[in-house]
Amino acid sequence: MKQVRGYVSPEAMQCYKEISDKTNWTDSEILTNSLRITYAAYKCGQIKLLNEWLKDNDK
């Protein structure tokens, strides 16, 4: 069962599909790993860097 619901934008769903296709991760793994990346960036004081990277790599 997918945990990603209709509250995400079409662009976000496209990114989700791309991650799923490239990694073969389950829905749960995608959500868990995204939280891990965000938490690691927070703990290392790198949230600003992560946000800048995400903006710079926006399609």
C-alpha positions as CSV (number, residue, x, y, z in Angstrom):
1,M,0.0,0.0,0.0
2,K,1.4,3.4,-0.9
3,Q,1.8,5.9,1.8
4,V,2.2,8.8,-0.7
5,R,-1.3,10.4,-1.2
6,G,-2.9,13.0,-3.3
7,Y,-1.5,15.9,-1.3
8,V,1.7,15.9,-3.3
9,S,2.1,17.8,-6.5
10,P,2.3,16.1,-9.9
11,E,6.0,17.2,-10.1
12,A,6.6,15.5,-6.7
13,M,4.9,12.3,-7.9
14,Q,7.1,12.3,-11.0
15,C,10.2,12.5,-8.8
16,Y,8.8,9.7,-6.6
17,K,8.3,7.5,-9.6
18,E,11.8,8.2,-10.8
19,I,13.3,7.3,-7.4
20,S,11.1,4.2,-7.4
21,D,12.2,3.1,-10.9
22,K,15.9,3.8,-10.2
23,T,16.2,2.2,-6.8
24,N,13.4,-0.5,-6.8
25,W,12.7,0.7,-3.2
26,T,9.3,0.1,-1.7
27,D,7.1,3.0,-0.8
28,S,8.0,2.6,2.8
29,E,11.8,2.5,2.0
30,I,11.5,5.7,-0.1
31,L,9.8,7.6,2.8
32,T,12.1,6.2,5.4
33,N,15.3,7.0,3.4
34,S,14.1,10.5,2.7
35,L,13.6,11.1,6.4
36,R,17.0,9.7,7.1
37,I,18.7,12.0,4.6
38,T,16.8,15.0,6.0
39,Y,17.6,14.1,9.6
40,A,21.3,13.5,8.8
41,A,21.5,16.9,7.1
42,Y,19.8,18.5,10.2
43,K,22.2,16.8,12.6
44,C,25.2,17.8,10.6
45,G,23.9,21.4,10.3
46,Q,23.5,21.0,6.5
47,I,19.8,21.7,6.0
48,K,20.6,24.9,4.1
49,L,23.1,23.0,1.9
50,L,20.5,20.2,1.2
51,N,17.8,22.8,0.3
52,E,20.2,24.6,-2.0
53,W,21.2,21.3,-3.7
54,L,17.5,20.4,-4.1
55,K,16.7,23.8,-5.6
56,D,19.7,23.7,-8.0
57,N,18.8,20.2,-9.2
58,D,15.1,20.9,-9.7
59,K,13.9,19.8,-13.1
